[in-house]
Amino acid sequence: MNNKITKSQIRQRIRLDRNLLSELDVAGAGEQLSAQLSKHLIIQQGKKVGCFLSFDGEICTKQTLSLINQLGAHCYLPKLRPYKPNRLWFMPYHPSAPMTNNRFGIAEVNLPVSQAIAVSKLDVVLLPLVAFDLQGNRLGMGGGFYDATFSHLRSNKNRPAFIGLAYQLQKLDSLPSDSWDLPLDGVCTESNFYQFTH
């Protein structure tokens, strides 16, 4: 069985598990996630933080966005570049920012891309994921947007800290990985904060 089929099967299974969570579970997990994040220096010290708006069963980031604001940090959200390769701009976000939906139906900041931050200037990037393991491997949705956006910074010691946000149920013993996959420095769930060294 090749990696592509294996990754596809994992995505299907984990997304089904996420979608079985009740609205109460989802709301509670979002609050617990924010509480877990608030305890960690890596977040407390980040002045420029990339985050995302949860979508399609991802752990709720509403309280996390509030936390970033409470910590006095600047928040940036991803915006799809409209051309290949699949990459992201990171746009300044605040609660009153103008928003519009992209081609996947995900809300994005609707400002000129000249206002995007250079991704190398971000201190922390909070990433969505479908699954993770304790070796710091991340399985995304398969579009490669985050991998491509940050590929040039992989070996840069001044790169942002990459922290996945997930439900505890998304942790697996091991994941298939490819050379282009972005390694995580940590993952925060509603009940744990995992840090990895590479």
Steps between C-alpha positions, in 0.01 A plus 500: 500500500655836404512815714237680294235235565599476866477877548166508324360228725624679812340825387168326440500328841605800708260737327215258571605486868510880522156533346351272766577755774198679646466879493559499877823297458619736225434814706663353812806381310553848351502655848733231637734544203532871571564429870776251409663745259493785752736307733786477251784747453522426129158667462538761773818636342378500141427854381402405144283189494356324197175317573199371304120500512380150576314329216360157413520349849835652602538584868335834574744793492256772607639519856857465373455809283374685809801374698744634239330838531506487883874429493553821302630312196425575136293228332527396135270266306578305182371610161527275194719620218292465182773328298732198515690383693255480792620767743358732761527867586456589869274801543458722809185404691284667763133434580376785279720409199309471169456132408404305190478126422764333282436223247482241780243703693752606767484860621808711421604856577395714204783753487761576232777238501750784537399487868611137539787431740812322373460149645860511627392783733242288684606381847247217531273329247201308634408247231197285428552128451314175449736281705834516683744266672752543781789522253366839390350378174192683375238375257311786334215497253733415212512837320856570615428868571690521831783272384558714187459835679766423761728263303772765456519546880526135604872511581503863615570515875313832519183356349162521677402232750248267331230385744214279386155540656292184527265285701666233711323239285716611205820362661629180339795276589670572170431665167645448154712801411663644192810716462291810424277468810537789744628368837318632807667649807195417706131416506239638736179307565218557745685292760875511421783704358763288323842640413730334248868532422641429154 
